Amino acid sequence: MRIVKILNNQGVTLLELILVLLLCSLLVSLYIGIVSQSIHYWQEKIEGIRIHENLQYSMHFIEKNLRQFNQQQLEYFPDILQIRSENSQGETSYMDFSGKIIYHYNTYLYYHAGNRQLRINRNKEHNVLAQNIDNIEVREIIPDILLEVTISSFDKQGEMYSLKSKIRICSRR
């Protein structure tokens, strides 16, 4: 009776083991590179979405409060970037977009450029409404009737995000 040798008992050579380890390490490094790039890409997109939401929230608040002012007495001063009118309690109130910090009790909303913040002054508290606002521009399109407000912000890579809105400030015809 003849015994046929079925199994090779030599085992794995050192060269085969090195090739398998090299191939596995190459696949793992490619996988890690792809995953890290996709994480970085999505982090940038999430940052852009957060900046855009912040700009939308700020613009909505400005529009809403401008509409709550007394439209017949609303005045815009382009040289100092300030809007003056009466609030719902009949008191003279201001919105200031000059970028300076304002401690007047009757300044309702103001932009502080040094801290990149849009602040609201309720009960003399000067609360932060929105952060990371790089610029607020107000421009009269039609004098005493229509304003254009532009809010802008930059992300970490230096890309600018901006939001514009045209706001009717008077009901004149």
C-alpha positions as a Markdown table, in Angstrom:
| # | Residue | x | y | z |
|---|---|---|---|---|
| 1 | Met | 0.0 | 0.0 | 0.0 |
| 2 | Arg | 1.2 | 3.3 | -1.0 |
| 3 | Ile | 0.6 | 6.4 | 1.1 |
| 4 | Val | 0.1 | 9.6 | -0.9 |
| 5 | Lys | 1.4 | 12.7 | 0.6 |
| 6 | Ile | -1.5 | 15.2 | 0.6 |
| 7 | Leu | -0.3 | 17.9 | 2.9 |
| 8 | Asn | 2.9 | 19.9 | 2.5 |
| 9 | Asn | 4.4 | 20.3 | 5.9 |
| 10 | Gln | 6.9 | 23.1 | 4.8 |
| 11 | Gly | 4.6 | 25.9 | 6.2 |
| 12 | Val | 4.6 | 29.6 | 5.2 |
| 13 | Thr | 7.9 | 31.1 | 4.0 |
| 14 | Leu | 9.1 | 34.4 | 5.4 |
| 15 | Leu | 8.7 | 36.1 | 2.0 |
| 16 | Glu | 5.0 | 35.1 | 1.8 |
| 17 | Leu | 4.4 | 36.5 | 5.3 |
| 18 | Ile | 6.1 | 39.8 | 4.4 |
| 19 | Leu | 4.0 | 40.2 | 1.3 |
| 20 | Val | 0.8 | 39.5 | 3.1 |
| 21 | Leu | 1.7 | 42.0 | 5.8 |
| 22 | Leu | 2.7 | 44.6 | 3.2 |
| 23 | Leu | -0.6 | 44.2 | 1.3 |
| 24 | Cys | -2.7 | 44.4 | 4.5 |
| 25 | Ser | -0.9 | 47.5 | 5.7 |
| 26 | Leu | -1.4 | 49.2 | 2.3 |
| 27 | Leu | -5.1 | 48.5 | 2.4 |
| 28 | Val | -5.4 | 49.8 | 6.0 |
| 29 | Ser | -3.5 | 53.0 | 5.2 |
| 30 | Leu | -5.7 | 53.6 | 2.1 |
| 31 | Tyr | -8.8 | 53.0 | 4.2 |
| 32 | Ile | -7.6 | 55.4 | 7.0 |
| 33 | Gly | -6.8 | 58.1 | 4.4 |
| 34 | Ile | -10.2 | 57.9 | 2.8 |
| 35 | Val | -12.0 | 58.0 | 6.1 |
| 36 | Ser | -10.0 | 61.0 | 7.4 |
| 37 | Gln | -10.7 | 62.9 | 4.2 |
| 38 | Ser | -14.4 | 62.2 | 4.4 |
| 39 | Ile | -14.5 | 63.3 | 8.0 |
| 40 | His | -12.7 | 66.5 | 7.2 |
| 41 | Tyr | -15.0 | 67.2 | 4.3 |
| 42 | Trp | -18.1 | 66.7 | 6.4 |
| 43 | Gln | -16.7 | 68.9 | 9.2 |
| 44 | Glu | -16.2 | 71.7 | 6.8 |
| 45 | Lys | -19.8 | 71.3 | 5.5 |
| 46 | Ile | -21.2 | 71.2 | 9.0 |
| 47 | Glu | -19.3 | 74.4 | 9.9 |
| 48 | Gly | -20.7 | 76.1 | 6.7 |
| 49 | Ile | -24.2 | 75.0 | 7.7 |
| 50 | Arg | -23.8 | 76.4 | 11.2 |
| 51 | Ile | -22.5 | 79.7 | 9.9 |
| 52 | His | -25.4 | 80.0 | 7.5 |
| 53 | Glu | -28.0 | 79.2 | 10.2 |
| 54 | Asn | -26.4 | 81.8 | 12.4 |
| 55 | Leu | -26.7 | 84.4 | 9.6 |
| 56 | Gln | -30.3 | 83.4 | 9.0 |
| 57 | Tyr | -31.2 | 83.7 | 12.7 |
| 58 | Ser | -29.6 | 87.1 | 12.9 |
| 59 | Met | -31.3 | 88.4 | 9.8 |
| 60 | His | -34.7 | 87.1 | 10.9 |
| 61 | Phe | -34.2 | 88.9 | 14.3 |
| 62 | Ile | -33.3 | 92.2 | 12.6 |
| 63 | Glu | -36.2 | 92.0 | 10.2 |
| 64 | Lys | -38.7 | 91.1 | 12.9 |
| 65 | Asn | -37.7 | 93.9 | 15.2 |
| 66 | Leu | -37.5 | 96.5 | 12.4 |
| 67 | Arg | -41.1 | 95.6 | 11.6 |
| 68 | Gln | -42.1 | 96.0 | 15.2 |
| 69 | Phe | -40.8 | 99.6 | 15.3 |
| 70 | Asn | -43.2 | 102.4 | 14.7 |
| 71 | Gln | -42.9 | 102.7 | 10.9 |
| 72 | Gln | -44.1 | 106.3 | 10.7 |
| 73 | Gln | -41.3 | 107.5 | 12.9 |
| 74 | Leu | -38.5 | 105.2 | 11.8 |
| 75 | Glu | -35.4 | 107.1 | 10.7 |
| 76 | Tyr | -32.1 | 105.7 | 9.2 |
| 77 | Phe | -28.9 | 107.6 | 9.7 |
| 78 | Pro | -26.4 | 106.2 | 7.1 |
| 79 | Asp | -23.4 | 108.1 | 8.3 |
| 80 | Ile | -23.5 | 106.4 | 11.7 |
| 81 | Leu | -25.3 | 103.2 | 10.6 |
| 82 | Gln | -28.1 | 103.7 | 13.1 |
| 83 | Ile | -31.9 | 103.2 | 13.0 |
| 84 | Arg | -34.1 | 105.2 | 15.4 |
| 85 | Ser | -37.8 | 104.7 | 16.1 |
| 86 | Glu | -40.3 | 104.1 | 18.8 |
| 87 | Asn | -40.7 | 100.6 | 20.3 |
| 88 | Ser | -44.0 | 99.1 | 21.3 |
| 89 | Gln | -43.9 | 100.9 | 24.6 |
| 90 | Gly | -43.6 | 104.3 | 22.9 |
| 91 | Glu | -40.0 | 104.8 | 23.9 |
| 92 | Thr | -37.3 | 106.0 | 21.5 |
| 93 | Ser | -35.2 | 103.0 | 20.6 |
| 94 | Tyr | -32.1 | 102.4 | 18.4 |
| 95 | Met | -30.5 | 99.7 | 16.3 |
| 96 | Asp | -26.9 | 100.4 | 15.8 |
| 97 | Phe | -24.7 | 98.6 | 13.2 |
| 98 | Ser | -21.6 | 100.7 | 13.5 |
| 99 | Gly | -19.6 | 98.0 | 15.2 |
| 100 | Lys | -19.0 | 99.9 | 18.4 |
| 101 | Ile | -20.1 | 98.7 | 21.8 |
| 102 | Ile | -23.1 | 100.7 | 22.9 |
| 103 | Tyr | -24.1 | 101.1 | 26.6 |
| 104 | His | -27.1 | 103.4 | 26.1 |
| 105 | Tyr | -30.2 | 102.0 | 27.8 |
| 106 | Asn | -32.4 | 102.6 | 24.8 |
| 107 | Thr | -30.2 | 100.9 | 22.2 |
| 108 | Tyr | -32.2 | 97.7 | 21.6 |
| 109 | Leu | -29.9 | 95.9 | 19.2 |
| 110 | Tyr | -26.3 | 96.5 | 18.2 |
| 111 | Tyr | -23.4 | 95.0 | 16.4 |
| 112 | His | -20.1 | 94.8 | 18.4 |
| 113 | Ala | -17.3 | 94.3 | 15.8 |
| 114 | Gly | -14.5 | 93.7 | 18.4 |
| 115 | Asn | -16.1 | 90.6 | 19.7 |
| 116 | Arg | -17.8 | 89.7 | 16.4 |
| 117 | Gln | -21.2 | 89.6 | 18.1 |
| 118 | Leu | -24.7 | 90.8 | 17.5 |
| 119 | Arg | -26.1 | 91.9 | 20.9 |
| 120 | Ile | -29.5 | 92.6 | 22.3 |
| 121 | Asn | -30.0 | 95.1 | 25.1 |
| 122 | Arg | -32.9 | 93.9 | 27.2 |
| 123 | Asn | -33.1 | 95.3 | 30.7 |
| 124 | Lys | -29.6 | 96.6 | 30.4 |
| 125 | Glu | -28.1 | 93.1 | 30.2 |
| 126 | His | -26.4 | 93.3 | 26.7 |
| 127 | Asn | -27.0 | 89.6 | 25.9 |
| 128 | Val | -25.3 | 88.0 | 22.9 |
| 129 | Leu | -27.8 | 87.1 | 20.2 |
| 130 | Ala | -25.3 | 85.8 | 17.6 |
| 131 | Gln | -21.5 | 85.2 | 17.5 |
| 132 | Asn | -19.0 | 85.1 | 14.7 |
| 133 | Ile | -20.6 | 87.9 | 12.7 |
| 134 | Asp | -17.8 | 89.6 | 10.8 |
| 135 | Asn | -19.7 | 92.5 | 9.2 |
| 136 | Ile | -23.1 | 94.0 | 9.0 |
| 137 | Glu | -23.8 | 96.5 | 6.2 |
| 138 | Val | -26.9 | 98.6 | 5.9 |
| 139 | Arg | -27.6 | 100.5 | 2.7 |
| 140 | Glu | -30.6 | 102.6 | 1.7 |
| 141 | Ile | -32.0 | 101.5 | -1.6 |
| 142 | Ile | -34.9 | 103.9 | -1.6 |
| 143 | Pro | -34.4 | 106.7 | 0.9 |
| 144 | Asp | -36.7 | 106.4 | 3.9 |
| 145 | Ile | -38.5 | 103.5 | 2.3 |
| 146 | Leu | -36.3 | 100.5 | 1.6 |
| 147 | Leu | -33.1 | 99.2 | 3.3 |
| 148 | Glu | -30.7 | 96.4 | 2.3 |
| 149 | Val | -29.1 | 94.6 | 5.2 |
| 150 | Thr | -26.1 | 92.4 | 4.5 |
| 151 | Ile | -24.6 | 90.1 | 7.2 |
| 152 | Ser | -21.4 | 88.3 | 6.5 |
| 153 | Ser | -19.1 | 85.8 | 8.3 |
| 154 | Phe | -15.9 | 83.9 | 7.4 |
| 155 | Asp | -15.2 | 80.2 | 8.2 |
| 156 | Lys | -11.8 | 78.8 | 9.3 |
| 157 | Gln | -10.6 | 78.5 | 5.7 |
| 158 | Gly | -11.4 | 82.1 | 4.9 |
| 159 | Glu | -14.5 | 81.4 | 2.8 |
| 160 | Met | -17.0 | 84.2 | 3.1 |
| 161 | Tyr | -20.7 | 83.5 | 3.8 |
| 162 | Ser | -23.2 | 86.4 | 3.4 |
| 163 | Leu | -26.9 | 86.9 | 3.6 |
| 164 | Lys | -28.8 | 89.9 | 2.1 |
| 165 | Ser | -32.3 | 91.1 | 2.7 |
| 166 | Lys | -34.3 | 94.0 | 1.6 |
| 167 | Ile | -36.5 | 95.5 | 4.3 |
| 168 | Arg | -39.3 | 97.9 | 3.8 |
| 169 | Ile | -39.1 | 100.5 | 6.6 |
| 170 | Cys | -41.9 | 102.8 | 5.8 |
| 171 | Ser | -45.5 | 102.4 | 4.5 |
| 172 | Arg | -45.3 | 105.5 | 2.3 |
| 173 | Arg | -46.8 | 105.2 | -1.2 |
